[in-house]
Amino acid sequence: MEFNETEKKKIAHLRTRYPDSRSLTLPLMWMIQKRKGFVSDEAVALIATELELPKIWVEEVRSWYSMFSEKQTGKYVLEVCNNISCALMGSQEIIDHICSVLKIKVGETTADGMFTLKTAECLGSCGTAPMMQVGDRYYELLTEEKVDQILEDLKNNTQPEQKPQQWPEYK
């Protein structure tokens, strides 16, 4: 694995803006993930060599940020928040439902390569729990029915509609 010529030019430009090579770790990870879909161990070694950093330092950065994947993921990565607010509002039931519908476990990808299911520690939407992120879109106040519709829309390659959130009626 190597950086291509376009990436090398970008790296050279970034070095002028960020003289501390550690600051280039995230941009280089984004480059590789954009091209390959994930940041493999081979990519970690390449980044460490390019930036003259210990490999473990780059591995730690990769593992810290949930947006970087260590292995190939599906076309859509479903990240369900499982922190305290979401957990109290039913995120585990949503996770279980997705597992049942897609016939996968957390961390797995469907056989057709369409979906990968992950959990996230916190996605910062506590007031609209439970929620999940798909790419750069948030889906909040989830129910099994909402999840089914989101999955169906994604399977059909249509953008799931994001409607203004309406809180359920509590009695």
Backbone as a ProteinNet text record, in pm:
[ID]
protein_1_A
[PRIMARY]
MEFNETEKKKIAHLRTRYPDSRSLTLPLMWMIQKRKGFVSDEAVALIATELELPKIWVEEVRSWYSMFSEKQTGKYVLEVCNNISCALMGSQEIIDHICSVLKIKVGETTADGMFTLKTAECLGSCGTAPMMQVGDRYYELLTEEKVDQILEDLKNNTQPEQKPQQWPEYK
[TERTIARY]
84.3	0	88.3	47.8	120.7	21.6	68.3	-10.9	5.8	-104	-93.5	-38.2	-13.6	48.7	-37	-166.5	-256.1	-249.4	-248.4	-240.1	-105.4	0.3	133.4	138.2	76.2	71.2	-8.3	-118.5	-201.5	-122.8	-50.8	29.8	135.9	200.9	302.9	241.6	122.3	54.1	18.8	-33.3	-71.1	49.7	165.6	287.1	322	284.7	312.7	218.3	103.3	4.9	17.9	66.9	76.6	219.1	308.5	448.1	468.4	379.7	390.6	325.6	402.4	352.5	236.2	227.7	115.2	-18.2	-18.1	-140.8	-191.2	-108.4	-147.7	-210.6	-212.2	-263.5	-408.3	-494.2	-635.7	-657.2	-597.3	-616.7	-569.6	-459.9	-411.8	-504.8	-559.9	-658	-781.9	-826.5	-942.3	-912	-791	-752.7	-768.5	-712.3	-713.3	-854.8	-926.9	-1062.5	-1151.1	-1131.4	-1209.9	-1180.4	-1055.4	-1015.5	-1048.9	-1021.4	-1034.7	-1162.3	-1222.2	-1341.6	-1311.5	-1183.9	-1143.2	-994.6	-946.1	-803.8	-746.9	-684	-630.3	-502.9	-455.1	-327.2	-214.3	-223.5	-123.7	-123.9	-244.2	-256.5	-198.8	-220.9	-163.7	-11.4	46	192.2	240.7	165.5	201.7	200	96.2	84.5	198.5	224	332.1	466.1	491.8	616.8	622.2	513.5	508.4	531.8	473.7	481	594.6	668	777.8	729.4	621.3	561.2	561.3	557.8	544.4	409.9	412.7	291.1	181.5	219.5	120.2	46	113.3	48.9	-62.4	-34	-133.4	-247	-214.6	-318.4	-411.4	-354.1	-435.7	-529.8	-482.8	-568.3	-682.9	-650	-754.2	-858.6	-815.5	-910.9	-991.3	-939.3	-1009.4	-1132.3	-1120.7	-1227.5	-1317.7	-1446.8	-1540.4	-1567.4	-1530.6	-1558.7	-1458.8	-1351.8	-1256.4	-1281.3	-1284.6	-1307.4	-1176.8	-1157.3	-1036.8	-1053.6	-1177.1	-1203	-1314.9	-1329.4	-1430.1	-1568.2	-1642.3	-1777.5	-1877.5	-2003	-2108.7	-2122.6	-2206.6	-2232.8	-2286.9	-2371.5	-2428.6	-2384.3	-2326.3	-2287.2	-2391.7	-2461.1	-2564.7	-2498.9	-2489.4	-2429.5	-2540.6	-2575.4	-2680.8	-2615.9	-2657.9	-2606.5	-2655	-2563.7	-2600.2	-2555.6	-2539.4	-2503.1	-2627.1	-2614.2	-2717.2	-2854.1	-2861.5	-2992.3	-3058.9	-2983.2	-3039.1	-3073.7	-2986.5	-3013.7	-3142.2	-3160.6	-3283.1	-3408.2	-3390.8	-3504.8	-3523.9	-3444.9	-3472.2	-3374.9	-3253.5	-3160.3	-3128.7	-3124.8	-3094.5	-3203.6	-3328	-3437.7	-3423.3	-3378.6	-3355	-3241.3	-3134	-3020.6	-3066.4	-3139.8	-3189.6	-3279.3	-3361	-3450.4	-3369.3	-3269.7	-3185.9	-3114.2	-3061.4	-2995	-3090.5	-3212.2	-3312.7	-3349.2	-3373.7	-3414.2	-3301.6	-3179.6	-3067	-2994.9	-3029	-2966.7	-2814.3	-2773.6	-2633	-2622.9	-2500.9	-2472.4	-2400.6	-2393.4	-2317.2	-2174	-2123.6	-1988.8	-1983	-2095.8	-2098.3	-2158.9	-2135.3	-2187.3	-2276.1	-2384.9	-2475.1	-2402.4	-2449.4	-2385.8	-2380.7	-2478.9	-2481.3	-2392.7	-2327.4	-2238.1	-2309.5	-2439.3	-2518.2	-2508.5	-2513.8	-2521.5	-2416.2	-2358.6	-2275.6	-2340.4	-2351.9	-2412	-2304.1	-2302.5	-2210.8	-2290.3	-2231.1	-2285.4	-2186.4	-2237	-2153.4	-2173	-2067.8	-2074.8	-2164	-2155	-2244.8	-2240.2	-2356.4	-2365.2	-2425	-2441.6	-2478.5	-2621	-2712.1	-2851.9	-2940.3	-2898.1	-2963.8	-3111.6	-3145.4	-3284.4	-3378.9	-3324.6	-3408.4	-3376	-3345	-3310.1	-3434.4	-3414.3	-3292.3	-3268	-3141.3	-3106.5	-2995	-2982.5	-2869.9	-2822.5	-2697.3	-2636.1	-2608.7	-2641.8	-2609.7	-2536.3	-2407.5	-2327.3	-2324.9	-2369	-2370.4	-2512.2	-2604.3	-2743.1	-2783.7	-2855.5	-2909.6	-3055.4	-3092.4	-3232	-3265	-3364.1	-3389.8	-3528.5	-3550.9	-3677.8	-3718.8	-3622.8	-3644.3	-3746.5	-3821.3	-3909.9	-3874.2	-3922.8	-3897.4	-3954.6	-4069.6	-4132.1	-4046	-3992.2	-3904.9	-3779.9	-3723.5	-3603.7	-3634.7	-3747.9	-3786.6	-3795.8	-3852.6	-3867.1	-3730.2	-3644.2	-3509.3	-3434.6	-3439.5	-3370.4	-3426.7	-3555.5	-3619.4	-3575.8	-3576.1	-3532.8	-3387	-3302.1	-3160.9	-3142.9	-3217.4	-3210.5	-3248.9	-3343.8	-3390.6	-3308.1	-3198.2	-3110	-3182.9	-3281.5	-3348.5	-3308.8	-3301.7	-3261.4	-3379	-3359.8	-3467.9	-3504.8	-3631.5	-3679.3	-3648.4	-3595.4	-3572.5	-3680.7	-3773	-3882.7	-3850.2	-3911.8	-3895.6	-3939.3	-3863.9	-3892.6	-4017.3	-4099.2	-4218.8	-4209.7	-4211.6	-4202.8	-4332.7	-4322.6	-4443.2	-4526.5	-4653.1	-4742.9	-4724	-4700.5	-4687.1	-4812.4	-4858.1	-4981.6	-4951.7
-117.6	0	123.1	221.3	347	461.3	581.2	698.8	723.3	760.5	791.4	933.5	972.6	1103.2	1219.3	1211.8	1317.8	1329.9	1215.9	1216.4	1271	1236.9	1287.2	1440.1	1495.4	1641.2	1703.2	1640.6	1689.6	1683.7	1575.2	1560.7	1670.3	1697.4	1802.7	1937.2	1964.7	2090.2	2094.2	1983.2	1978.6	2000	1951.4	1969.5	2117.9	2200.1	2344.1	2409.3	2352.6	2408.5	2352.4	2229.2	2161.3	2107.6	2187.4	2143.9	2024.6	2004.5	1888.4	1769.9	1670.9	1559.3	1484.1	1488.7	1420.9	1480.1	1609.2	1676.5	1624.5	1553.1	1500.3	1361.5	1303.4	1167.2	1156.2	1243.1	1235.5	1261.9	1366.5	1386	1266.4	1203.3	1087.9	968.1	951.9	844.5	868.1	994.2	1026.2	995.1	1028.1	998.8	850.3	770.2	625.8	570.4	614.2	561.8	601.3	721.7	766.2	677.1	641.1	559.8	412.7	357.1	212.7	172.9	267.7	235.1	199.8	186.1	154	182	180.6	204.9	75.2	-1.1	-132.2	-118.3	-231.5	-232.1	-189.7	-229.7	-189.6	-37.5	21.5	167	236.6	180.7	236.6	239.2	130.2	123.4	226.9	243.9	343	484.1	516.5	648.9	671	571	582.2	607.2	536.2	555.2	694.5	735.4	865.6	980	967.4	1075.1	1056.3	946.5	915.1	913.6	840.2	823.9	676.4	646.7	506.1	450.8	329.8	265.5	261.6	236.5	227.9	360.2	472	602.6	616.2	574	581.1	482.6	364.1	265.8	321.4	389.7	447.4	554.4	635.1	737.5	670.4	568	496.5	437.2	378.1	312	411.8	532.2	632.3	686.5	710	773.3	668.1	673.4	572.2	583.8	694.3	710.5	636.2	584.8	506.2	358	283.1	138.7	65.9	-42.6	-123	-226.7	-254.3	-352.4	-299.3	-362.6	-320.4	-318	-212.1	-200	-203.9	-208.9	-205.7	-67.8	-62.1	65.9	166.3	119	204	150.7	238.7	203	262.5	174.2	214.2	221	340.1	356.8	394.8	302.7	326.9	370.1	486.2	535.8	444.5	408.5	319.9	378	511.6	576.2	584.6	641.9	632	683.6	800.7	854.1	764.3	724.4	636.1	499.2	449.3	319.1	323.5	429.6	441.5	454.9	506.3	526.9	413	305.3	186.7	155	206.3	178.7	30.1	-43.4	-187.3	-259.3	-218.2	-278	-245.8	-124.5	-86.2	-169.4	-184.6	-266.5	-409.9	-466.3	-603.5	-616.6	-516.1	-518.3	-516.8	-429.6	-423.4	-557	-613.5	-744.1	-849.3	-848.6	-945.1	-925	-800.9	-771.1	-801.7	-760.2	-776.8	-910.1	-983.8	-1113.3	-1102	-999.7	-979.5	-941.5	-943.3	-897.6	-763.2	-694.5	-569.2	-597.4	-512.7	-528.8	-608.1	-663.5	-744.1	-666	-720.1	-663.3	-766.7	-720.3	-812.9	-879.7	-997.7	-1077	-1001	-914.8	-839.5	-715.7	-690.6	-575.9	-442.4	-445.9	-323.2	-252.3	-326.5	-265.6	-321.4	-232.9	-270.3	-206.4	-282	-230.8	-210.5	-89.3	-54.7	12.7	15.1	99.8	213.6	323.2	439.7	477.9	524	560	680	782	896.9	973.4	1005.7	1083.1	1221.2	1255.1	1391.4	1431.7	1337.8	1370	1315.6	1340	1281.6	1319.1	1438.6	1483.9	1420	1349.8	1285.4	1136.5	1077.9	936.3	849.3	727.4	669.7	717.8	714.7	767	685.4	700.6	639.8	735.2	717.9	795.6	700.8	745.6	673.1	772.8	751.5	850.3	979.2	1088.4	1216	1257.9	1162.6	1194.3	1130	1206.2	1158.1	1118.8	1008	963	947.1	1023.4	1037.5	987.9	975.8	927.2	799.3	707.5	586.4	492.9	431.8	319.5	208.2	89.2	-20.1	13.3	77.9	114.5	215.8	315.8	413.9	345.9	255.7	184.3	102.5	33.4	-45.4	42.8	160.7	251.5	303.1	337	383.7	275	151.3	40.2	16.3	22.2	3.1	111.5	236.1	346.5	328.7	289.2	269.7	153.3	44.9	-68.7	-26.4	65.3	112.7	230.2	261	372.3	505	521.8	650.8	712.5	842.4	911.7	907.4	844	844.4	987.4	1009.9	1144.3	1177.9	1296.5	1345.7	1449.1	1412.2	1501.4	1571.5	1686.7	1748	1648.3	1644.5	1546	1583.1	1482.2	1500.6	1402.9	1455.5	1372.7	1296.6	1174	1095	1154	1126.1	1169.3	1077.9	1136.6	1057.8	1073.6	965.2	967.3	938.4
0	0	0	-81.9	-90.6	-108.1	-81.6	-115.3	-264.5	-332	-474.4	-492.2	-614.8	-642	-591.7	-611.5	-564.4	-412.5	-344.4	-198.4	-151.3	-221.3	-183.7	-193.5	-297.8	-311.8	-197.3	-161.9	-51.4	80.3	101.3	223.2	228.6	115.8	111.9	148	96.5	130.1	279.3	331.7	473.4	564.8	523.6	604.5	620.2	521.7	533.5	633.9	652.5	745.5	886.7	896	1024.9	1042.1	1097.5	1108.7	1202.9	1300.9	1389.5	1317.6	1282.9	1201.5	1266.6	1399.1	1465.1	1420.8	1386.6	1343.1	1209.5	1136.9	1006.3	1014.8	1132.4	1146.1	1098.9	1147.6	1108.5	959.5	901.3	757.5	673.7	713.5	637.4	654	773.6	792.7	706	700.2	615	469.5	423.5	285.3	254.6	342.7	319.8	332.7	434.3	450.7	332.5	281.1	166	44.4	28.3	-87.6	-70.1	47.5	68.8	142.9	215.3	293.7	438	471.1	607.8	622.7	748.1	776.2	832.1	744.3	779.8	863.1	914.6	986.2	892.3	765.8	666.2	648.1	648.5	636.2	758.8	876.6	999.7	988.5	939.9	924.3	823	713.3	612.2	670.6	745.5	807.1	906.9	989	1088.1	1019.3	911	836.8	774.9	710.3	643.9	742.7	861.4	960.3	1060.7	1046.8	1138	1282.7	1302.2	1434.6	1471.8	1601.6	1640.6	1591.1	1541.8	1490.3	1597.2	1721.4	1828.9	1845.2	1821.1	1834.2	1730.9	1608.5	1501.4	1529.6	1579.4	1614.9	1722.7	1820.6	1927.8	1874.2	1781.4	1721	1645.9	1568	1492.3	1586.2	1693.7	1783.8	1867.2	1887.7	1967.8	1895.5	1766.4	1689.3	1625.6	1658.3	1609.1	1459.6	1397.2	1254.7	1166.8	1225.1	1147.7	1170.4	1062.6	1069.4	1041.9	1112.7	1095.5	985.6	946.7	841.1	752.4	637.7	541	606.6	580.6	634.4	520.8	557.9	458.7	397.7	295.3	229.8	330.3	421.3	525.9	661.6	742.4	878.8	971.7	1041.6	1137.4	1274.4	1329.8	1462.4	1559.5	1646.4	1744.1	1874.4	1923.4	2050.8	2162.1	2250.1	2360.6	2493.5	2499.5	2624.2	2713.2	2829	2932.5	2888.8	2826.2	2786.8	2684.1	2584.1	2481	2540.5	2627.6	2689.6	2771.4	2846.6	2926.6	2840.7	2719.4	2630.1	2529.9	2543.9	2463.5	2351.1	2357.6	2248	2234.3	2345.9	2334	2256.9	2274.8	2198.3	2050.3	2019	1879.7	1821.5	1897.1	1852.3	1828.4	1923.4	1908.5	1785.3	1761.4	1645.5	1515.3	1507.9	1387.4	1366.3	1473.5	1463.7	1408.8	1457.3	1412.8	1266.1	1227.8	1090.4	992.1	1024.5	932.6	948.9	1055.4	1083.9	1098.8	1174.1	1207.6	1354.5	1405.5	1540.6	1531	1644.3	1649.5	1605.2	1516.5	1464	1334.7	1293.1	1171.4	1055	936.2	812	746.1	686.3	616.9	500.8	464.5	358.5	226.3	201.4	75.4	79.6	193.9	206.6	218.1	246.5	251	386	498.2	630.8	725.6	806.2	920	1041.8	1149.5	1272.5	1377.6	1433.4	1541.7	1652.7	1770.5	1876.5	1897.8	1947.6	1975.5	2121.3	2182	2323.6	2346.2	2264.1	2275.2	2144.6	2092.2	1969	1993.6	2120	2157	2123.6	2129.7	2101.4	2213.3	2334.6	2452.1	2463.3	2421.6	2432.8	2333.6	2234.7	2134	2124.2	2237.4	2245.5	2227.7	2179.2	2124.5	1982.1	1943.4	1811.5	1749.7	1616.2	1546	1437.5	1402.2	1296.2	1179.4	1059.9	937.3	848.4	831.8	760.1	839.9	778.7	850.7	890.4	892.6	927	1059.3	1138.5	1265.6	1247.1	1310.1	1315.2	1462.5	1506.7	1650.4	1687.2	1818.5	1871.9	1799.9	1791.4	1713	1775.4	1687.7	1721.3	1623.2	1647.8	1554.2	1416.5	1414.6	1286.9	1210.4	1282	1216.7	1161.5	1238.6	1194.4	1069.4	1069	951.4	827.2	841.7	727.8	681.5	775.9	741.9	665.3	715.4	649	509.5	496.4	365.8	267.8	314.1	228	185.2	278.5	245.4	147.4	166.4	73.9	-67.3	-76.9	-206.8	-258.7	-188.4	-225.9	-234.4	-149.6	-139.6	-6.5	-4.6	118	215.9	331.7	430.1	468	479.9	511.5	656	677.3	812.6	840.2	924.1	958.1	1089.7	1113	1244.4	1351.5	1458.6	1561.9	1640.6	1662.9	1744.5	1860.6	1979.6	2096.3	2116.5	2164.6	2187.5	2300.7	2295.6	2403.1	2522.7	2638.4	2760.7	2843.7	2896.5	2976.8	3121.4
[MASK]
+++++++++++++++++++++++++++++++++++++++++++++++++++++++++++++++++++++++++++++++++++++++++++++++++++++++++++++++++++++++++++++++++++++++++++++++++++++++++++++++++++++++++++

